[in-house]
Amino acid sequence: MKLNVSYDEFYRAFQDIPRHFSDTGLKILYDSLTSLEEKTGKEIELNVIAFCSEYNEYSLEEYNNEYDTAFEDMEELKAYLHDRTYVCGYDSDDDVIVFKAY
């Protein structure tokens, strides 16, 4: 038995764990996962722990500090990550990028 999950239900599912994604990051992840479901025709199980292990969210500064890089903007970081992993999306206004861990 499957249940379609709205964004609000998806958001609430993450509230019981320590803060792993920002509100913007969760929206990016939700949109990416629902788009992937539509493209593949395969439903994705809502597994918060797995999503927290499989996906990362960083600001540009956080990424540069963590990986000792010097990207100037989100476009440059997105292009770099796109060559290495699946990029769910980014929001340059909120300085957030979400991608599959690699």
C-alpha positions, -999 to 999 in steps of 0.1 A, spaced: 0 0 0 14 34 -10 6 68 2 14 100 -17 31 125 5 25 163 3 54 187 9 39 195 43 40 158 53 75 155 39 86 186 59 70 172 92 87 139 87 121 156 91 111 175 123 119 146 146 156 144 137 184 169 143 185 197 117 201 182 86 183 204 59 172 240 59 136 248 49 149 257 14 170 225 13 140 204 21 120 220 -6 148 214 -31 150 178 -21 112 172 -22 109 188 -56 139 167 -69 125 134 -55 90 140 -68 104 149 -103 125 117 -102 94 97 -94 76 113 -124 105 107 -148 111 71 -138 76 60 -129 89 45 -97 77 55 -63 103 65 -37 99 54 -1 99 82 25 129 73 45 142 103 64 173 86 78 183 73 43 177 108 28 199 124 54 226 98 46 223 100 8 219 138 3 239 168 15 231 205 18 258 231 19 261 269 15 289 280 -8 310 290 22 304 257 40 313 236 9 345 257 3 355 252 40 347 215 41 364 205 9 391 232 8 379 247 -25 375 282 -36 344 284 -57 332 319 -64 295 313 -69 268 286 -68 269 282 -106 305 273 -105 299 248 -76 269 233 -94 289 227 -126 317 211 -105 293 188 -86 272 180 -118 303 163 -132 306 141 -100 271 134 -87 234 142 -89 226 178 -81 190 181 -68 191 218 -71 202 250 -56 189 284 -45 214 312 -49 192 337 -30 194 315 1 229 302 -8 219 265 -6 228 236 -28 215 200 -23 232 170 -39 236 133 -37 265 123 -14 295 110 -33 
